[in-house]
Amino acid sequence: MKLNGPFLIILATILIDGIGVGIVFPIMPDLMDRVGATNTAEGALWGGIMMSAYAATMFLFGPIVGSLSDAFGRRPILIAALVTLAIDYVIMALAGSLWVLLIGRVVAGMAGATYITATAYIADIAKPDERGAAFGMIGAAFGLGFVLGPAIGGLSSGWHIVAPFWIASGLAAVNVAFALFLLPESLKPERRRPFGRRDINPFSTIARAFVIPGLAIPLVCIFVFEFANMVYPTLWAFWGREVFGWDGFRIGLSLSAYGILITVVQAGILPQLTKRFGDYRTLIVAMIAALIGLVGFAWTTVAWVVAIVLPIAALSDMAPPLMTAYAANRVGEDQQGVVQGVIASLASVAAVIAPLVLTGVFERFVNDSGIYFAGAPFLLAAGLMLLLVPLVLRMRS
């Protein structure tokens, strides 16, 4: 796909959005202290509650936002989401209590339309055989922002504890300007569909998506893959400390390396592989890489193996954009928004449930079981990937 003006603007929007999300991570412990957490444990508990609240709100509002963009166009919904995010970061900067912060996270979940609408926009302007690589570029842009964000947040917090929130609000305002003055509408009026009462019910919207011919398989694959892949953000730090005795610096270094590898894979390797071998064969490569990565991390006990397995595991992140492209190609232009909203909702459900399951498995095999096996969550995730093989094979037809 050509890197034309609208596509570059969407990439810039997603990059800035990723920076805005990641910029607040380094200050969360200090922020919890500022708004009343009495100790680190209480701060961590509230941090977890806020993450769950964000994911739950995304689950409820993702399909609604997608349906709104199908009815009224991508541009106004994207602008509304960005304005809401800019205001939300101001609320969090001024927050003086944990409850205000929680409200801020709920509002941010409601405004999660940025990524949803961006992917629907790309689905509008990309050809069906270009969507996999295009969605990969979106993932790469967000991943790069997610790598840059914590660095900017850590540096700016030296000025003031809430400085990262003000910077994030400013970046969201820049995004608003991009969308207002440079981004044309991608969904023509004749391709839109009316917004009805049933679009307000996210459960009804998700159920309708699953009965669209050919759409259930990629949706199930996306959910299971996202569930299994949550083992990395959920347990990487705890696993690294338990198995290798890593400190915070080494954990952060390994995560940054993984983020950079994912950016390279999605922006550089994915477009080349899809151009040469097609989406389906590239998806098979991604699934094989996912299995190798998860099994490798499950059984390794020496740190140098991580350096070998990590680039292979990064190749697995080609799977979500390719599965998303497969889903997008199953529906018409007037349903791209709702499909992307449903995908975002399923990812949110995975983000709520998977950490509970995976941390429970980790605790059992590290503390409570007669069998010590710190890599058990990675092996569980590999088993889930194996369950996807028959479905992925059916996607070929």
C-alpha positions in Angstrom: 0.0 0.0 0.0 1.3 3.5 -0.9 2.2 5.8 2.0 -0.2 8.5 0.9 -1.3 11.6 2.9 -4.3 10.1 4.8 -2.4 6.9 5.6 0.6 8.8 7.0 -1.8 11.0 9.1 -3.4 7.9 10.5 0.1 6.5 11.4 1.1 9.8 13.0 -2.2 9.8 15.0 -1.6 6.2 16.2 2.1 7.0 17.0 1.1 10.0 19.1 -1.7 8.0 20.7 0.8 5.2 21.7 3.2 7.8 23.2 0.2 9.2 25.2 -0.6 5.8 26.6 2.9 4.8 27.5 4.0 8.2 28.9 2.1 7.7 32.1 3.4 4.2 33.0 6.6 5.3 34.8 4.8 7.6 37.2 2.0 5.3 38.3 3.5 4.3 41.7 4.3 7.9 42.6 0.9 9.0 41.3 -0.9 6.4 43.5 1.0 7.9 46.5 -0.1 11.4 45.5 -3.8 10.6 45.4 -3.9 8.7 48.7 -2.6 5.1 48.5 -1.1 4.2 51.9 1.5 1.7 50.6 2.8 0.0 47.5 0.4 -2.9 47.8 -2.6 -0.6 47.9 -1.2 1.4 45.0 -0.7 -1.8 42.9 -4.3 -2.9 43.8 -5.8 0.4 42.6 -3.6 0.3 39.5 -5.0 -3.1 38.7 -8.6 -1.9 39.3 -8.0 1.0 36.9 -6.6 -1.3 34.2 -9.6 -3.6 34.5 -12.0 -0.6 34.5 -10.4 0.6 31.2 -10.6 -2.8 29.6 -14.2 -3.4 30.8 -15.3 0.0 29.4 -13.5 -0.7 26.1 -15.5 -4.0 25.9 -18.8 -2.2 26.4 -18.2 0.8 24.2 -16.0 -0.7 21.4 -18.9 -2.1 19.3 -20.9 1.1 19.9 -18.1 3.4 18.7 -17.5 1.2 15.7 -21.2 1.3 14.8 -21.3 5.1 15.2 -18.4 5.4 12.7 -20.3 3.2 10.2 -23.2 5.5 10.5 -21.6 9.0 10.7 -18.2 8.5 9.2 -14.7 7.8 10.6 -13.5 11.4 10.8 -16.1 12.9 13.3 -15.8 9.8 15.6 -12.0 10.0 15.5 -12.0 13.7 16.3 -14.5 13.2 19.2 -12.4 10.4 20.6 -9.2 12.5 20.5 -10.9 15.5 22.1 -12.2 13.3 24.9 -8.7 11.9 25.4 -7.2 15.3 25.6 -9.8 16.3 28.3 -9.3 13.0 30.1 -5.5 13.5 30.5 -6.3 17.0 32.0 -8.7 15.3 34.5 -6.0 12.9 35.5 -3.4 15.6 35.9 -5.7 17.5 38.3 -6.9 14.4 40.1 -6.7 14.6 43.9 -8.2 11.3 44.8 -8.2 7.7 43.6 -11.9 7.9 42.6 -11.2 10.8 40.2 -8.4 8.8 38.6 -10.8 5.8 38.2 -13.3 8.0 36.5 -10.5 9.2 34.2 -9.7 5.6 33.2 -13.4 4.9 32.5 -13.6 8.0 30.3 -10.4 6.9 28.5 -12.0 3.5 27.9 -15.0 5.2 26.4 -12.7 7.2 24.1 -10.9 4.1 22.9 -12.3 4.9 19.5 -8.9 6.1 18.3 -7.5 2.7 17.4 -10.9 1.2 16.4 -11.7 4.1 14.0 -8.1 4.2 12.6 -8.3 0.5 11.6 -11.7 1.0 10.1 -10.3 4.0 8.2 -7.4 1.9 6.8 -9.9 -0.8 5.9 -11.8 1.8 3.8 -8.8 3.1 1.9 -6.7 -0.2 1.5 -7.3 -2.9 -1.0 -8.3 -6.3 0.5 -4.9 -7.8 -0.3 -3.1 -4.8 1.3 -5.0 -4.7 4.6 -2.8 -7.2 6.5 0.4 -5.2 5.8 -1.5 -1.9 6.5 -2.8 -3.1 9.8 0.7 -4.2 10.6 1.9 -0.6 10.0 -0.7 0.6 12.5 0.5 -1.9 15.1 4.1 -0.8 14.4 3.3 2.9 14.9 1.5 2.2 18.2 4.3 -0.1 19.3 6.9 2.6 18.6 4.9 5.2 20.5 4.6 2.7 23.3 8.4 2.4 23.4 9.0 6.2 23.3 6.2 7.0 25.7 7.7 5.6 29.0 11.1 7.3 28.2 9.4 10.6 27.7 7.3 10.1 30.8 10.2 9.1 33.0 12.2 12.2 31.9 9.3 14.7 32.2 8.3 13.4 35.6 11.5 15.0 36.9 9.9 18.4 36.3 6.7 17.5 38.1 4.8 14.2 38.9 1.9 15.1 36.6 3.9 16.6 33.7 3.5 13.5 31.6 -0.3 13.9 31.7 -0.1 17.5 30.4 2.3 16.3 27.7 -0.1 13.5 26.8 -3.0 16.0 26.6 -1.0 18.2 24.4 -0.2 15.3 22.1 -3.9 14.4 21.9 -4.6 18.1 20.9 -2.0 17.8 18.1 -3.9 14.7 17.0 -7.1 16.7 16.9 -5.4 19.3 14.7 -4.2 16.6 12.3 -7.7 15.1 12.0 -9.4 18.5 11.7 -7.2 20.1 9.0 -5.5 17.2 7.2 -7.6 14.1 7.3 -10.4 13.6 4.7 -13.4 11.4 5.4 -12.9 7.8 4.1 -16.4 6.4 4.3 -18.7 7.9 1.6 -22.3 8.7 2.6 -23.7 6.0 0.2 -21.7 3.3 2.0 -23.0 4.2 5.5 -25.7 2.4 7.4 -28.1 3.7 10.0 -27.4 3.6 13.7 -30.2 1.7 15.4 -31.2 0.8 18.9 -29.6 -2.7 18.7 -26.2 -1.0 18.1 -26.4 0.4 21.6 -26.3 -3.2 23.1 -22.6 -4.4 22.8 -23.6 -8.0 23.5 -26.1 -7.9 20.6 -23.6 -6.4 18.3 -21.0 -9.0 19.1 -23.5 -11.8 18.7 -24.5 -10.4 15.3 -20.9 -10.2 14.2 -20.4 -13.9 15.0 -23.3 -15.0 12.7 -21.9 -13.1 9.7 -20.7 -15.8 7.2 -17.0 -16.4 7.5 -16.5 -14.0 10.4 -16.7 -16.3 13.4 -13.5 -18.2 12.8 -11.2 -15.1 12.6 -12.9 -13.5 15.6 -12.4 -16.7 17.7 -8.8 -16.8 16.5 -8.2 -13.2 17.4 -9.6 -13.7 20.9 -7.7 -16.9 21.7 -4.4 -15.4 20.3 -4.8 -12.2 22.3 -5.6 -14.3 25.4 -2.5 -16.4 25.0 -0.3 -13.4 24.1 -1.2 -11.7 27.4 1.4 -13.9 29.0 4.0 -11.4 27.9 2.8 -8.2 29.5 1.3 -10.0 32.5 4.1 -12.2 33.6 7.4 -11.2 31.8 8.7 -9.1 34.8 7.7 -11.7 37.4 9.0 -14.6 35.3 12.3 -12.8 34.6 12.9 -12.1 38.2 12.0 -15.6 39.3 13.9 -17.6 36.7 16.9 -15.3 36.0 17.0 -13.0 39.0 16.6 -9.9 36.7 16.4 -6.5 38.3 14.1 -3.7 37.0 16.8 -2.4 34.6 17.2 -5.8 32.8 13.4 -6.4 32.7 12.9 -2.9 31.2 15.7 -3.5 28.7 14.3 -6.8 27.6 10.8 -5.3 27.2 12.2 -2.4 25.2 14.0 -4.8 23.0 10.8 -6.7 22.4 8.9 -3.6 21.5 11.6 -2.6 19.0 11.6 -6.0 17.5 7.8 -5.9 17.1 8.0 -2.5 15.4 10.6 -3.9 12.9 8.5 -7.0 12.3 5.2 -5.2 11.7 6.6 -2.2 9.7 9.4 -4.0 7.8 9.1 -7.8 7.7 5.3 -8.2 7.5 4.8 -6.1 4.3 7.6 -7.9 2.5 6.4 -11.4 3.5 2.8 -10.7 2.5 3.9 -9.3 -0.8 6.0 -12.4 -1.6 4.0 -15.2 0.0 0.5 -13.8 0.6 -1.4 -13.3 3.9 -2.2 -16.9 4.6 1.3 -18.3 4.4 2.6 -15.4 6.4 0.0 -16.1 9.0 1.3 -19.7 9.2 4.8 -18.4 9.8 3.5 -16.2 12.6 1.7 -19.1 14.3 4.8 -21.3 14.1 6.9 -18.5 15.5 4.4 -18.1 18.4 4.7 -21.8 19.3 8.5 -21.7 19.2 8.6 -18.6 21.3 6.2 -19.8 24.0 7.7 -23.2 24.3 11.2 -21.8 24.3 10.4 -19.4 27.1 8.6 -22.1 29.0 11.6 -24.4 29.2 14.6 -22.1 29.3 16.5 -21.6 32.5 19.4 -19.6 31.0 19.2 -15.9 30.0 21.2 -16.2 26.7 18.4 -18.4 25.3 16.0 -15.5 25.7 18.2 -13.4 23.3 17.7 -16.2 20.7 14.0 -16.8 21.2 12.9 -13.2 21.5 13.3 -12.3 17.8 11.4 -15.5 16.8 8.6 -14.7 19.3 8.4 -11.1 17.8 7.4 -12.7 14.5 4.3 -14.0 16.1 2.9 -10.4 16.3 2.3 -10.6 12.5 -0.7 -12.8 13.4 -3.2 -10.2 14.8 -3.0 -7.7 11.9 -3.4 -10.6 9.4 -6.4 -12.1 11.3 -7.9 -8.6 11.5 -7.4 -8.2 7.7 -9.1 -11.6 7.2 -12.1 -10.4 9.3 -12.2 -7.0 7.5 -12.3 -8.8 4.1 -15.4 -10.8 5.1 -17.7 -7.7 5.4 -18.6 -4.7 3.4 -17.5 -1.1 3.9 -20.6 -0.3 5.9 -19.6 -2.8 8.6 -15.9 -2.1 9.0 -16.4 0.0 12.1 -18.5 -2.5 13.9 -16.1 -5.3 13.1 -13.1 -3.4 14.4 -15.2 -2.5 17.5 -16.0 -6.1 18.1 -12.3 -7.1 17.7 -11.4 -4.4 20.3 -14.0 -5.7 22.7 -12.8 -9.2 22.4 -9.2 -8.0 23.0 -10.5 -6.2 26.1 -12.2 -9.3 27.4 -8.9 -11.2 27.0 -7.1 -8.4 28.8 -9.5 -8.7 31.8 -9.6 -12.5 32.1 -6.1 -13.7 30.9 -4.1 -11.9 33.7 -6.2 -13.6 36.3 -5.8 -17.0 34.8 -2.1 -16.7 33.9 -1.0 -15.2 37.3 -3.0 -18.0 39.0 -1.1 -20.7 37.1 2.2 -18.9 37.8 1.5 -18.7 41.5 0.4 -22.4 41.7 3.6 -23.7 40.0 5.9 -21.4 41.8 4.5 -21.4 45.4 1.6 -23.8 45.9 2.4 -26.9 43.8 4.7 -29.8 44.6 5.9 -29.4 41.0 8.0 -26.2 40.4 7.7 -24.9 36.9 7.9 -21.2 36.5 7.3 -21.5 32.7 3.9 -23.1 33.1 1.9 -20.1 31.9 4.0 -20.0 28.7 3.2 -23.7 28.1 -0.5 -23.0 28.7 -0.4 -20.2 26.2 1.4 -22.6 23.7 -1.5 -25.1 24.2 -4.0 -22.4 23.4 -2.1 -21.7 20.2 -2.2 -25.3 19.2 -6.0 -25.3 19.6 -6.1 -22.5 17.0 -4.3 -24.7 14.3 -7.5 -26.3 12.9 -9.3 -23.0 12.7 -6.3 -21.3 11.0 -6.2 -24.2 8.5 -9.9 -23.6 7.8 -9.2 -19.9 7.1 -7.3 -20.9 4.0 -10.5 -21.5 2.1 
